[in-house]
Amino acid sequence: MAGRINDEDVKAVRDAVPIDAVVSEYLQLRNAGGGNLKGLCPFHDEKSPSFQVSPSKGLFHCFGCQEGGDTITFVMKIDHLSFSEAVERLAAQAGITLRYEEGGYNPAHQRGERIRLVEAHKIAAEWYAEQLATSPEAETGRVFLAERGFDQAAAVHFGVGYSPQGWDHLTRYLRGKGFSDKELILSGLSQEGRRGPIDRFRGRLMWPIRDIGGDVVGFGARKLYEADNGPKYLNTPETAIFKKSQVLYGIDLAKKDIAKSSRAVVVEGYTDVMACHLAGVTTAIATCGTAFGGEHIKILRRLLMDNGSARVIFTFDGDAAGQKAALRAFEDDQKFAAETYIAIAPDGMDPCELRLAKGDEAVVDLVEPRTPLFEFALRQIVSRYDLDTPAGRAAALDEAAPVVARIKNSGAQHEVAVQLAGMLGILDTQFVVRRVAQLARWSRERGGKAPAPDRRQRPGAAPQQHAAAAPPAPRGPALNLRNPVHATERELLKLALQRPELVSPAFDAYGVDEFTAPPYAAVRQAILDAGGAEYGMQDPQAYLIRVRDAAPDDTVRAMVTELAVEAIMLHRGVKEVDETYAGAQLVTVRRRAVERRIRDITSRLTRLGSHADPAELAAVQNELWVLQQYDQALREHGAAAL
């Protein structure tokens, strides 16, 4: 085994490679103020960026999952490397030769497994590319590329290569570079033969697949000869460095433009990526032999930063398989904050075919956002039903309404619900709107899981009430710091923990259900169980300890700590945290709770209708009047009306 890396060399590596440069290879960073940068954490799912990088300190920290450390720690965690492997990778980038306390310089065969596998792929990619450029046998591959509009310069740009038809050309070449048979098998570049390892790829056009950091981790191989009995495309098998569900072809070339333009184009094949990039669509990427899924979304979200202007455009063939792929992509649509679209070329051509037939401009025009993915999905659903019959329209509504309910923007959701009513030919537009809104509300309350469609419900009938289908006690939507409702609730809880004298005794009269974000409702309950904010006025230090002890688990306890130390965010024009500021937070949270109750009662009145029991109707109307008067008092008198 190699000895410990010299401490001075470790320090030299840390100093030589800026942490922001390393992190930027994996996610988009933006100014966070105070010399820090922020982005979406690569170690856990989040909607708003809580991952911060301090270039001056050489550190990163996520306020969401609490991961943190220096440049070496980041590389270890993001690429699942040991300490030595991470230092070796960074040292190679910086051109630093490492010294080892035992055994002198580290020989190649003693490096970490991942480093060795990546190095084998790098050498293989260079060798394949040389074969394509110079080998007479590779003429078939060069013709294949030329027929699709790709010259030698394009092949070089994308690193395309050729694997000879012999049994073990690459295997013998890599052995000569010092790689063991075990490493060749583990890498997926070779496979077991009758007399030892043989090349996995033979007589094929080779596309190197790189991870987001630019390392070659696998290959996509296209069949060229009729005598080849293998599949049309053969990919590297799952290895320690290649997971096809976690890589996107072309991401190393596209990542900067994706981050810069807040736009990504998802195509279906390697040649489609090449065609798009050569046509000027440099944000194109593709999956590698698998459907576009959740792990791919995580990669794109970190680059897109989930801002409101982000766009993801999917291009699929116009045939049945392409339509099926589009609907599969829509299944994950709600995981994006970005708007998603679908683009289908005329005559069902893919981008590579389109570029050949009509030129670069046609490819650029193809990927301009056309049809929202949810609209495409709706039309595919509706087309399967007989809309000339009431039963057909009702069945189509049952399947399509949950699709509309998943649209993130509430305004767009309402408009599309109206469009759906038109698609289905249902004259009672408001019935469809209410149906969608109900499903959306239930989905939020159940953490994103919509209830199963009630196929007994028919257009024109009032929504049926079933005890089994009733949603559980309201827990509110998932925590989202960009949501102004959640932001105000957070500020009020910070005040209750840090400055209880400013919100007492009013705060202690607030119900747990007035906090719509589940984590905040849990903190409110912990404060209640600890004796309320008023207790904090007597003994602030003991108060925080009691609230932490009252937390039901470590997650809520961590949230209490976070809220107790996080700075109170003053609004523009507010200079200090005082009773006026605290009163504004109290009023805002209470008014939103009152408005929610008013909406519920108004909806109940609509359901009761004119044939309801007079006594019940009067009681509901009286409750509504009282709430409306209270809301008006809060609006006019502020905290004095609490």
C-alpha positions in Angstrom: 0.0 0.0 0.0 1.1 3.6 -0.7 2.1 5.7 2.3 0.4 8.7 3.6 0.5 11.8 1.4 2.9 14.5 2.6 1.0 17.1 4.6 2.7 20.0 2.8 1.5 18.5 -0.5 -2.1 18.3 0.8 -1.9 21.9 1.8 -0.5 22.8 -1.6 -3.4 21.1 -3.3 -5.9 22.9 -1.2 -4.3 26.3 -1.9 -3.8 25.6 -5.6 -7.4 24.6 -6.6 -10.0 27.2 -5.7 -13.1 25.7 -4.2 -15.5 27.7 -6.3 -13.8 26.5 -9.5 -14.2 22.9 -8.3 -17.8 23.2 -7.2 -18.8 25.1 -10.4 -18.0 22.0 -12.3 -21.0 20.3 -10.7 -23.6 23.1 -10.1 -24.3 26.7 -10.9 -23.2 29.2 -8.3 -24.5 32.8 -7.8 -23.6 35.7 -5.6 -24.9 35.2 -2.1 -23.4 38.5 -0.7 -20.5 38.9 1.7 -18.1 37.3 -0.7 -20.0 34.0 -0.7 -21.6 32.0 -3.5 -24.8 29.9 -3.4 -26.4 27.1 -5.4 -28.7 24.1 -5.1 -27.1 21.5 -2.9 -25.8 18.5 -4.7 -26.1 16.3 -1.6 -29.9 16.6 -1.1 -33.0 17.7 -3.0 -34.0 21.3 -2.4 -36.0 23.9 -4.2 -34.2 27.0 -3.0 -30.4 27.3 -2.7 -29.1 26.6 0.8 -25.6 25.5 -0.3 -23.0 28.2 0.2 -19.4 28.4 -0.9 -16.8 30.7 0.7 -13.9 31.1 -1.8 -11.9 33.2 0.7 -12.1 30.5 3.4 -12.0 27.5 1.0 -15.1 26.1 2.6 -18.6 25.0 1.7 -21.7 24.5 3.9 -25.3 23.5 3.2 -27.7 25.0 5.6 -30.2 22.4 4.5 -28.5 19.0 5.1 -25.5 20.3 7.1 -22.9 18.9 4.8 -19.7 21.0 4.8 -16.0 21.0 4.5 -13.1 22.1 2.2 -12.3 21.4 -1.5 -11.0 17.9 -0.7 -14.1 17.0 1.3 -16.4 18.2 -1.5 -14.6 16.0 -4.1 -14.7 13.1 -1.7 -18.5 13.4 -1.2 -19.5 14.3 -4.7 -17.5 11.5 -6.4 -17.5 9.0 -3.6 -13.7 9.0 -3.3 -11.3 8.3 -0.5 -9.2 11.1 0.9 -6.2 10.0 -1.0 -8.1 9.6 -4.3 -9.6 13.1 -3.9 -6.2 14.6 -3.2 -4.7 12.7 -6.2 -7.4 13.9 -8.5 -7.0 17.6 -7.5 -3.2 17.3 -7.6 -3.5 16.1 -11.2 -5.6 19.1 -12.1 -3.1 21.4 -10.5 0.0 19.7 -11.9 1.3 18.9 -8.4 3.5 15.8 -8.0 2.6 14.2 -4.6 5.1 12.8 -2.2 4.3 10.0 0.2 5.7 9.5 3.7 6.2 5.8 3.1 7.5 4.5 -0.2 8.3 7.8 -2.0 6.3 8.7 -5.0 3.1 6.8 -5.5 3.3 4.4 -8.5 0.4 4.2 -10.9 -0.7 0.7 -9.8 -1.1 1.9 -6.2 -3.7 4.7 -6.8 -7.3 4.4 -5.8 -9.7 2.2 -7.8 -11.8 5.1 -9.1 -8.7 7.0 -10.3 -7.4 3.9 -12.0 -10.7 3.2 -13.8 -11.1 6.9 -14.9 -7.5 6.8 -16.2 -8.1 3.6 -18.1 -11.1 5.2 -19.8 -9.2 8.3 -20.7 -6.5 6.3 -22.4 -9.1 4.1 -24.1 -10.9 7.2 -25.4 -7.6 8.6 -26.9 -6.8 5.2 -28.4 -10.3 4.8 -30.0 -10.1 8.4 -31.4 -6.7 7.7 -32.9 -8.1 4.5 -34.5 -10.9 6.4 -36.1 -8.6 9.1 -37.5 -5.8 6.8 -38.9 -6.9 3.2 -39.2 -7.8 1.9 -42.7 -10.3 -0.4 -41.0 -12.2 2.6 -39.5 -13.2 3.8 -42.9 -16.6 2.3 -42.3 -17.0 4.5 -39.2 -15.8 7.6 -41.0 -18.3 7.0 -43.8 -21.1 6.5 -41.2 -20.3 9.9 -39.7 -19.9 11.7 -43.1 -23.3 10.4 -44.2 -24.8 12.1 -41.2 -23.1 15.4 -41.8 -20.1 15.0 -39.4 -16.6 15.6 -40.6 -13.3 14.8 -38.9 -13.3 18.1 -37.0 -16.7 17.2 -35.5 -15.4 13.7 -34.5 -12.5 15.3 -32.7 -14.7 17.8 -30.9 -16.8 15.1 -29.5 -14.0 12.6 -29.1 -15.7 10.0 -31.3 -13.5 6.9 -31.9 -13.5 3.4 -33.4 -13.0 0.0 -31.8 -11.2 -2.5 -34.1 -12.9 -5.8 -34.9 -10.1 -8.0 -33.3 -10.6 -9.7 -30.0 -8.2 -8.0 -27.7 -6.6 -4.9 -29.3 -7.5 -2.5 -26.6 -7.0 -5.1 -23.8 -3.4 -5.7 -24.9 -2.8 -1.9 -25.3 -4.0 -1.2 -21.8 -2.0 -4.0 -20.4 1.0 -2.3 -21.9 0.1 0.8 -20.0 0.3 -1.0 -16.7 -3.4 -2.0 -16.1 -4.1 -5.4 -14.6 -6.7 -7.8 -16.0 -8.8 -7.2 -12.9 -8.9 -3.5 -13.5 -9.8 -4.0 -17.2 -12.8 -6.2 -16.2 -13.9 -3.8 -13.4 -13.7 -0.9 -15.9 -16.1 -2.6 -18.3 -13.7 -2.1 -21.2 -12.9 -5.8 -21.2 -14.9 -8.9 -20.5 -14.0 -12.5 -19.6 -13.2 -14.7 -22.6 -12.4 -18.4 -22.8 -8.6 -17.6 -22.5 -8.7 -14.4 -20.5 -10.0 -10.9 -21.0 -11.1 -9.7 -24.4 -12.4 -6.3 -25.7 -16.0 -5.6 -24.9 -16.4 -3.3 -27.9 -15.3 -4.6 -31.3 -16.0 -3.1 -34.7 -18.1 -0.2 -33.4 -18.2 3.6 -33.5 -17.4 4.8 -30.0 -18.8 7.8 -28.2 -17.0 8.6 -24.9 -19.5 9.4 -22.1 -18.2 12.0 -19.6 -19.5 12.9 -16.2 -20.2 16.5 -15.4 -16.6 17.1 -14.3 -15.3 16.0 -17.7 -13.9 12.6 -16.9 -14.6 9.8 -19.3 -16.6 7.2 -17.3 -18.1 5.0 -20.1 -18.8 4.5 -23.8 -21.7 4.3 -26.1 -20.9 2.0 -29.1 -22.9 1.9 -32.4 -23.0 -1.2 -34.5 -21.4 -0.8 -38.0 -21.4 -4.3 -39.5 -24.2 -6.7 -40.4 -22.2 -9.6 -39.1 -22.4 -8.0 -35.6 -25.1 -9.9 -33.8 -25.1 -7.5 -30.9 -27.6 -4.7 -30.2 -27.6 -1.5 -32.4 -26.2 0.4 -29.4 -24.1 -1.2 -26.7 -23.2 0.8 -23.6 -20.6 0.3 -20.9 -22.1 -1.9 -18.2 -22.8 -0.6 -14.7 -19.4 -0.1 -13.0 -18.0 1.8 -10.0 -17.8 4.9 -12.1 -20.6 4.5 -14.7 -24.3 4.5 -13.7 -26.4 5.1 -16.8 -29.2 6.6 -14.8 -26.8 9.3 -13.4 -25.0 10.4 -16.5 -26.1 12.7 -19.4 -24.2 12.5 -22.7 -22.8 16.0 -23.6 -23.3 17.5 -20.2 -19.6 18.3 -20.0 -19.9 20.4 -23.1 -23.3 21.9 -22.4 -23.2 22.7 -18.7 -21.8 26.2 -19.0 -24.4 27.3 -21.6 -27.2 25.5 -19.7 -26.3 27.5 -16.6 -25.8 30.8 -18.6 -29.1 30.5 -20.6 -31.2 28.7 -18.0 -32.2 26.3 -20.8 -31.6 22.6 -21.6 -32.5 20.6 -24.6 -33.0 16.9 -24.1 -32.6 14.8 -27.2 -32.6 11.0 -27.7 -29.2 10.0 -29.2 -25.5 10.8 -29.5 -25.7 12.0 -33.1 -28.7 14.2 -32.1 -26.5 15.9 -29.5 -23.7 16.4 -32.1 -26.2 17.8 -34.6 -27.6 20.2 -32.1 -24.2 21.5 -30.9 -22.9 21.9 -34.4 -26.1 23.8 -35.4 -25.6 26.2 -32.5 -27.9 24.6 -29.9 -25.1 24.1 -27.4 -27.4 23.2 -24.5 -28.3 19.7 -25.9 -27.7 16.6 -23.9 -29.0 13.0 -24.0 -29.5 10.0 -21.8 -27.3 6.9 -22.3 -29.5 3.9 -23.0 -32.2 4.7 -20.4 -35.3 6.8 -20.0 -34.9 10.4 -18.7 -35.5 10.1 -14.9 -35.1 11.5 -11.4 -31.3 11.3 -11.2 -31.0 13.2 -14.6 -33.4 15.8 -13.2 -31.1 16.4 -10.2 -28.2 17.1 -12.5 -30.1 19.6 -14.6 -31.7 21.3 -11.6 -28.4 22.1 -10.1 -27.4 23.9 -13.3 -30.7 25.6 -13.9 -31.0 26.8 -10.3 -34.8 26.3 -10.6 -35.4 29.9 -11.5 -38.7 30.9 -13.0 -37.4 31.6 -16.5 -35.7 28.2 -16.8 -36.8 26.0 -19.8 -36.3 22.3 -20.5 -37.2 21.2 -24.0 -37.6 17.5 -24.9 -37.3 16.4 -28.5 -38.9 13.0 -29.3 -39.7 11.1 -32.5 -43.3 11.5 -33.6 -43.9 7.8 -33.6 -45.6 5.8 -30.8 -42.3 5.1 -29.0 -41.5 8.8 -29.0 -44.9 9.7 -27.6 -44.5 7.1 -24.9 -41.1 8.6 -24.0 -42.6 12.0 -23.8 -45.3 10.8 -21.4 -42.7 9.1 -19.3 -40.8 12.4 -19.1 -44.0 14.1 -18.0 -44.2 11.7 -15.0 -41.2 13.6 -13.5 -42.3 17.0 -14.7 -43.4 18.2 -11.3 -39.8 17.7 -10.0 -38.7 20.7 -12.1 -39.3 24.3 -11.2 -38.4 24.9 -14.8 -41.1 25.0 -17.5 -41.0 21.9 -19.7 -41.8 21.7 -23.4 -41.9 19.2 -26.2 -40.7 19.6 -29.7 -41.4 17.1 -32.5 -39.8 17.7 -35.8 -41.8 17.7 -39.0 -42.2 14.2 -40.5 -41.0 12.8 -37.2 -37.3 13.5 -38.0 -34.8 13.6 -35.2 -32.4 16.6 -35.0 -29.6 14.7 -36.9 -32.0 13.9 -39.8 -33.4 17.4 -39.7 -30.0 19.0 -39.9 -29.1 16.8 -42.9 -32.4 17.6 -44.7 -33.0 21.2 -43.9 -29.8 22.6 -42.3 -28.7 24.2 -39.0 -31.5 26.8 -38.9 -34.2 24.1 -38.9 -32.6 22.5 -35.8 -32.4 25.9 -34.1 -36.1 26.5 -35.0 -37.1 23.0 -33.8 -36.0 23.5 -30.2 -37.7 26.9 -29.7 -40.4 26.2 -27.1 -43.5 25.0 -28.8 -45.9 22.9 -26.9 -45.9 22.7 -23.1 -45.3 19.1 -22.0 -48.4 19.0 -19.9 -50.5 20.1 -22.9 -49.0 17.3 -25.0 -49.7 14.8 -22.2 -53.3 16.1 -21.9 -54.0 15.7 -25.6 -52.6 12.2 -25.6 -54.9 11.3 -22.7 -58.0 12.8 -24.1 -57.5 11.2 -27.5 -58.0 7.8 -26.0 -61.6 8.4 -25.0 -64.9 8.7 -26.9 -65.9 12.3 -26.1 -69.2 11.9 -27.8 -70.6 10.1 -24.8 -71.1 11.4 -21.2 -69.3 8.3 -19.9 -66.3 8.9 -22.2 -66.0 12.6 -21.2 -66.2 11.6 -17.5 -63.6 8.9 -17.8 -61.3 11.3 -19.7 -61.8 14.0 -17.0 -60.9 11.4 -14.3 -57.5 10.7 -15.9 -56.7 14.2 -17.1 -57.7 16.3 -14.1 -54.8 15.0 -11.9 -52.4 16.0 -14.7 -53.7 19.6 -14.6 -53.5 19.6 -10.8 -49.8 19.0 -11.0 -49.1 22.3 -12.8 -47.1 24.3 -10.4 -48.3 27.8 -11.3 -51.8 28.3 -9.8 -52.7 30.8 -12.5 -51.7 28.5 -15.3 -53.4 25.7 -13.6 -56.7 27.5 -13.7 -56.3 28.5 -17.3 -55.5 24.9 -18.4 -58.4 23.6 -16.4 -60.7 25.8 -18.5 -58.9 24.6 -21.6 -59.5 21.0 -20.5 -63.2 21.6 -20.1 -63.1 22.8 -23.8 -61.2 19.8 -24.9 -63.7 17.5 -23.3 -66.8 19.4 -24.3 -67.9 19.9 -20.8 -70.1 23.0 -20.6 -69.8 23.4 -16.8 -66.3 24.9 -16.9 -66.4 25.7 -13.2 -67.0 22.1 -12.4 -63.7 21.1 -14.0 -61.9 24.0 -12.4 -63.1 23.0 -8.9 -62.3 19.4 -9.6 -58.7 20.3 -10.5 -58.3 22.6 -7.5 -59.6 19.9 -5.2 -57.1 17.4 -6.5 -54.2 20.0 -6.3 -55.2 20.8 -2.6 -55.3 17.1 -1.7 -52.0 16.5 -3.4 -50.4 19.2 -1.3 -51.9 17.9 1.9 -50.7 14.4 1.1 -47.2 15.4 0.3 -47.6 15.4 -3.5 -49.7 12.2 -3.7 -53.0 12.8 -5.4 -56.0 10.6 -4.4 -57.2 7.9 -6.8 -59.7 9.2 -9.3 -63.4 8.7 -8.3 -64.9 7.3 -11.4 -68.4 7.4 -10.0 -68.4 11.2 -10.2 -69.9 12.6 -13.4 -69.9 16.1 -15.0 -72.6 18.3 -13.6 -72.9 16.5 -10.3 -71.6 18.0 -7.0 -68.3 16.5 -5.8 -69.1 13.4 -3.8 -68.0 13.3 -0.2 -66.6 9.9 0.9 -65.2 9.4 4.4 -62.4 7.2 3.1 -61.3 9.8 0.6 -61.3 12.7 3.0 -57.8 14.2 3.3 -56.0 13.9 6.6 -55.5 16.8 9.0 -54.0 19.7 7.1 -50.2 19.6 7.0 -49.6 22.2 4.3 -47.2 22.1 1.4 -43.5 21.2 1.5 -41.2 23.8 3.0 -40.3 26.4 0.4 -38.3 29.5 1.5 -39.3 31.4 -1.7 -42.9 31.0 -0.7 -43.9 34.3 1.0 -46.3 32.5 3.3 -43.6 30.2 4.5 -41.1 33.1 4.8 -43.4 35.0 7.1 -44.1 32.0 9.2 -40.3 31.5 9.5 -39.7 35.1 10.6 -42.5 34.8 13.2 -41.0 31.7 14.7 -37.5 33.3 14.8 -39.1 36.2 16.7 -40.8 33.8 19.1 -37.5 32.0 19.8 -35.1 35.0 19.7 -37.2 37.9 20.8 -40.2 36.4 22.7 -40.9 39.7 24.5 -41.9 41.3 21.1 -44.6 38.7 20.2 -45.9 37.8 23.7 -48.6 37.2 24.7 -50.3 37.3 21.3 -48.1 34.5 19.8 -49.2 31.9 22.4 -52.8 32.2 21.2 -51.8 31.1 17.7 -52.9 27.6 16.7 -50.5 25.0 15.3 -52.6 24.9 12.1 -51.9 28.6 11.4 -48.4 27.5 10.3 -48.8 25.8 6.9 -45.3 24.4 6.5 -45.1 21.1 8.4 -41.6 21.8 9.8 -42.8 25.2 11.1 -46.0 23.6 12.6 -43.8 21.1 14.4 -41.7 24.0 15.9 -44.8 25.8 16.9 -46.0 22.7 18.7 -42.6 22.4 20.5 -42.9 26.0 21.7 -46.4 25.2 23.0 -45.2 22.1 24.8 -42.3 24.0 26.3 -44.7 26.5 28.0 -45.1 29.1 25.2 -43.1 32.1 24.2 -44.2 34.0 27.3 -41.9 31.6 29.3 -39.0 32.9 27.1 -39.4 36.3 28.7 -38.6 34.9 32.1 -35.5 32.8 31.3 -34.4 33.0 27.6 -31.6 30.4 27.9 -33.7 27.8 29.7 -36.5 28.6 27.3 -34.5 27.5 24.2 -33.3 24.4 26.0 -36.9 23.5 26.9 -38.1 24.0 23.3 -35.3 21.8 22.0 -36.2 19.1 24.6 -39.8 19.3 23.6 -39.0 18.6 19.9 -40.2 15.2 18.9 -37.1 14.2 16.9 -33.7 15.4 15.8 -35.1 16.9 12.6 -37.4 19.3 14.5 -34.6 19.9 17.1 -32.2 21.0 14.3 -34.9 23.3 12.9 -35.3 24.9 16.4 -31.6 25.5 16.6 -31.4 26.9 13.1 -34.3 29.3 13.7 -32.8 30.3 17.0 -29.5 31.4 15.5 -30.5 32.6 12.0 -30.5 36.4 11.5 -34.0 38.0 11.4 -34.6 39.2 7.9 -35.7 42.9 7.9 -37.8 44.0 5.0 -36.8 46.9 2.8 -37.3 50.2 4.7 -37.3 48.5 8.1 -34.3 49.5 10.2 -34.7 47.5 13.3 -36.4 44.6 15.0 -39.1 46.2 17.2 -42.7 45.8 18.3 -43.9 47.3 15.0 -42.0 44.8 12.9 -43.1 41.9 15.2 -46.7 43.1 15.0 -46.6 43.0 11.2 -45.4 39.4 11.2 -48.1 38.4 13.7 -50.8 40.1 11.6 -49.7 38.6 8.3 -49.7 35.1 9.6 -53.1 35.5 11.3 -54.7 37.2 8.3 -53.6 34.4 6.0 -55.1 31.9 8.4 -58.3 33.9 8.5 -58.4 34.1 4.7 -58.0 30.3 4.4 -60.9 29.8 6.7 -63.0 32.3 4.8 -62.3 30.4 1.6 -63.3 27.1 3.2 -66.6 28.5 4.5 -67.4 30.2 1.2 -66.8 26.9 -0.6 -69.1 25.2 2.0 -71.9 27.8 1.3 -71.6 27.0 -2.4 -72.0 23.3 -1.8 -75.0 23.8 0.6 -76.9 25.8 -2.1 -80.3 27.3 -1.7 -82.0 24.0 -0.5 -79.9 23.6 2.6 -81.3 23.4 6.1 -82.1 27.1 7.1 -80.5 26.7 10.6 -77.3 25.3 9.2 -77.2 27.9 6.4 -77.6 30.7 9.0 -74.9 29.4 11.2 -72.4 29.1 8.3 -73.3 32.6 7.1 -72.9 34.0 10.6 -69.4 32.4 10.9 -68.4 33.9 7.6 -69.6 37.4 8.6 -67.6 37.2 11.9 -64.5 36.2 10.1 -64.9 38.9 7.5 -65.3 41.5 10.2 -62.2 40.2 12.0 -60.2 40.3 8.7 -61.3 43.9 8.1 -60.2 44.9 11.7 -56.8 43.3 11.2 -56.4 45.1 7.9 -57.4 48.5 9.4 -55.9 48.3 12.9 -53.0 45.8 12.6 -51.7 44.2 15.8 -54.1 46.2 17.9 -56.9 44.0 16.6 -55.2 40.7 17.7 
